[in-house]
């Protein structure tokens, strides 16, 4: 089977219509439709549910999508490896996952310096919460991840990074907590709160809550902070998060740390038992070198 057909399939799955996919691929719409029908015939099962205005992946299509993504990534990494064997300059793409936190400020100058030394390397950065990054590492869709604690050291190699974030809350200026310099769990008793969805973080938070004897009134959960901040701005609830969150300018929001302090560590991780591409291994070695001279 040609990789071209697999790329057609992924593009339609991403965009949702054959017509839009045809425009992006610069291909004729009838040709694209025929190729997908032939692919489904070869597999003996439909990959899409054809609705009036869009195409939605079937259960088989979702499973196929994941494996096709893995196959094409591995093929590209193999091509990179062969190209680099007789090439003095490092080339290729590094697929990186990164959580929303202070780790971004650590990563940005490191990538910039690495790119100056290796201008032919491209960075594909995937922003997500830690669980999604680890899932994509396990699936082979990412090679390295910049994540926060806790991590599973049985599954991942890791480098501890010189970054810590403070746990605390973001409150609207209308909150009775706004003038405080610190907050305790007791301060959150009986008020609406918005908490992280990530299970391991919630477990850590639950242990802390259990020790304090406080029960929270949870009104919402979140994966990424970018959008949920506006719920706090709209007075839906007090947001429990880390200090590394970027607050919108003139948002009338304020971050207040917990007392006693509750710290979050950060790590660079990669999957054990997985062969890394040369660019990804070079980036890990580069960051190791940077950490050794700090």
C-alpha positions in Angstrom: 0.0 0.0 0.0 1.3 3.4 -0.9 2.1 5.9 1.9 0.3 8.5 -0.3 -3.0 6.7 0.3 -2.4 6.6 4.1 -1.7 10.4 4.0 -5.0 10.9 2.2 -6.8 8.9 4.9 -5.2 11.0 7.7 -6.0 14.3 6.0 -9.7 13.4 5.6 -9.8 12.2 9.2 -8.3 15.5 10.4 -10.4 17.9 8.2 -13.6 15.9 8.1 -14.6 16.4 4.5 -13.3 15.1 1.2 -13.7 18.4 -0.6 -11.6 20.3 2.0 -9.0 17.5 2.1 -8.7 17.6 -1.7 -8.0 21.3 -1.6 -5.3 20.9 1.1 -3.7 18.0 -0.8 -4.1 19.6 -4.2 -5.8 16.5 -5.4 -9.0 15.9 -7.4 -12.0 15.2 -5.1 -13.3 12.2 -7.2 -9.8 10.7 -7.1 -9.6 11.1 -3.3 -13.1 9.6 -2.8 -12.2 6.6 -5.0 -8.9 6.0 -3.2 -10.6 5.9 0.2 -13.3 3.6 -1.1 -10.6 1.2 -2.4 -8.8 1.4 0.9 -12.0 0.4 2.8 -12.6 -2.4 0.3 -9.1 -3.7 0.9 -9.6 -3.6 4.7 -13.0 -5.1 4.4 -14.6 -2.5 6.7 -15.8 1.1 6.5 -13.4 3.7 8.0 -15.8 6.6 7.9 -19.4 7.3 8.7 -20.5 9.5 5.8 -22.8 12.2 7.2 -24.4 15.0 5.2 -21.7 17.6 5.8 -18.8 15.7 7.2 -17.1 12.3 7.6 -16.6 10.8 11.0 -14.2 8.0 11.8 -15.8 4.6 12.7 -14.4 2.6 15.6 -12.2 0.7 13.1 -11.2 4.1 11.5 -10.1 5.4 14.9 -7.9 2.3 15.5 -6.5 2.5 12.0 -5.8 6.3 12.4 -3.6 5.6 15.4 -1.6 2.9 13.7 -1.2 4.8 10.5 0.2 7.8 12.4 2.7 5.5 14.1 3.7 3.9 10.8 4.3 7.2 9.0 6.2 8.6 11.9 8.4 5.6 12.2 9.0 5.7 8.4 10.0 9.3 8.6 12.3 8.7 11.5 13.9 5.8 9.5 14.3 8.1 6.5 15.9 10.7 8.8 18.3 8.1 10.2 19.5 7.0 6.8 19.9 10.6 5.6 22.0 11.5 8.7 24.4 8.5 8.3 26.3 10.2 5.5 25.4 13.8 6.5 27.6 15.8 8.8 24.7 18.1 9.6 21.9 16.9 11.9 18.5 16.9 10.1 15.0 15.8 10.9 12.0 16.5 13.1 11.7 16.1 16.9 8.2 15.5 18.3 8.0 17.1 21.7 5.2 17.2 24.3 5.1 20.1 26.8 2.8 20.9 29.6 1.6 24.4 30.3 3.8 25.5 33.2 7.1 27.3 34.0 8.9 24.5 32.0 8.0 26.5 28.9 10.3 29.3 30.0 13.1 26.8 30.5 12.5 25.0 27.2 12.3 28.1 24.9 16.0 29.3 25.2 17.2 25.7 25.1 15.4 25.0 21.8 16.6 28.3 20.4 20.2 27.5 21.2 19.9 23.9 19.9 18.4 25.2 16.7 21.2 27.7 16.2 23.7 24.8 16.4 21.4 22.5 14.3 19.5 24.7 11.8 18.1 21.7 9.8 16.2 20.3 12.8 12.5 21.0 12.9 10.5 21.0 16.2 7.0 19.7 16.3 5.7 20.8 19.7 2.5 19.3 21.2 1.0 21.3 24.1 -1.1 19.2 26.4 -1.6 18.0 30.0 0.8 15.4 31.3 -1.4 12.3 30.8 -2.0 13.1 27.1 1.7 13.6 26.6 2.5 10.2 28.2 -0.1 8.5 26.2 1.4 9.8 23.0 4.9 8.8 24.2 3.5 5.3 24.8 2.0 5.3 21.3 5.2 6.4 19.6 3.7 9.7 18.5 6.1 11.8 20.6 9.7 11.1 21.4 10.3 13.3 24.4 8.1 15.1 26.9 8.5 17.9 29.3 6.1 17.1 32.2 5.5 17.7 35.9 5.3 15.4 38.8 4.3 12.7 39.4 6.0 10.4 36.8 6.2 6.7 36.4 9.9 6.0 36.6 9.3 2.3 35.7 8.2 3.4 32.2 10.3 6.4 31.5 13.9 7.6 31.5 14.0 11.0 33.0 16.0 14.1 33.7 15.0 16.3 36.7 14.9 19.9 35.6 15.9 22.9 37.7 12.3 24.2 37.8 9.7 24.2 40.4 6.2 25.6 40.3 4.1 26.7 43.2 0.6 25.4 43.7 -2.0 28.0 44.5 -5.2 29.6 43.2 -6.2 32.2 40.7 -9.0 34.4 41.9 -11.1 37.2 40.4 -10.8 40.7 42.1 -14.3 40.2 43.3 -13.2 37.3 45.5 -12.9 37.7 49.2 -9.5 36.1 48.9 -8.1 38.7 46.5 -6.3 40.8 49.1 -4.6 37.8 50.7 -0.9 37.0 50.1 -1.4 33.3 50.7 -4.3 30.9 51.0 -4.9 27.7 52.9 -7.1 24.8 52.1 -9.3 26.0 54.9 -9.9 29.2 52.9 -11.4 27.2 50.1 -14.0 25.5 52.2 -17.5 25.9 50.8 -16.5 28.1 47.8 -16.8 26.9 44.2 -13.4 25.7 42.8 -12.1 24.5 39.4 -9.5 21.7 39.7 -7.2 19.8 37.3 -8.6 16.8 35.5 -5.3 14.9 35.5 -5.8 11.8 37.8 -2.3 11.7 39.3 -2.4 15.4 40.2 -5.9 15.0 41.6 -4.7 12.0 43.7 -1.8 14.2 45.0 -4.3 17.0 45.7 -6.7 14.5 47.4 -3.9 13.4 49.8 -3.3 17.0 50.7 -7.0 17.7 51.2 -7.4 14.6 53.4 -4.6 15.8 55.7 -6.3 19.2 55.9 -9.7 17.7 56.5 -11.3 20.0 53.9 -13.9 18.9 51.3 -14.0 21.0 48.1 -17.0 22.2 46.2 -15.9 21.3 42.6 -17.8 23.1 39.8 -15.5 22.3 36.9 -12.4 20.4 35.9 -9.8 21.2 33.2 -7.0 19.7 31.2 -5.4 23.0 29.8 -5.5 26.3 31.5 -5.7 28.6 28.5 -9.5 28.6 28.3 -10.5 27.8 31.9 -9.0 31.0 33.2 -11.9 32.9 31.6 -14.3 30.8 33.8 -12.6 32.3 36.8 -12.7 35.7 35.2 -16.5 35.2 34.8 -16.8 34.3 38.6 -17.6 30.6 38.0 -15.1 29.6 40.7 -11.6 29.8 42.2 -9.0 28.1 40.0 -6.6 25.7 41.6 -3.4 25.7 39.5 0.3 26.3 39.4 2.1 29.7 39.3 3.5 29.1 35.8 0.1 29.9 34.3 0.1 33.1 32.1 -2.7 35.4 33.1 -4.3 37.6 30.5 -3.3 41.3 30.6 -5.9 43.5 32.4 -7.9 40.3 33.4 -8.3 41.5 37.0 -7.1 38.0 38.1 -4.4 37.3 40.7 -2.4 34.2 41.6 -2.1 33.5 45.3 0.2 30.6 46.5 -0.8 28.1 49.1 0.5 28.2 52.6 2.2 25.9 53.5 3.9 25.8 50.1 3.1 22.9 47.8 5.7 22.5 45.1 5.6 20.8 41.7 8.8 19.5 40.1 9.4 19.1 36.3 11.1 16.5 34.2 12.3 15.7 30.7 11.1 12.1 30.0 11.3 9.6 27.2 10.0 6.0 26.9 12.2 3.1 28.1 12.9 0.4 25.5 12.3 2.8 22.6 14.8 3.8 19.9 15.0 7.5 19.6 15.7 9.4 16.4 19.1 11.0 16.1 17.8 14.6 16.6 15.8 13.6 19.7 18.8 11.9 21.2 20.9 14.9 20.4 18.4 17.2 22.1 18.5 15.1 25.3 22.3 15.1 25.3 22.3 18.8 24.7 20.0 19.4 27.7 22.0 17.0 29.8 25.1 19.1 29.0 23.3 22.3 29.8 22.2 21.0 33.2 25.7 19.8 34.0 27.2 23.3 33.7 24.5 25.1 35.7 
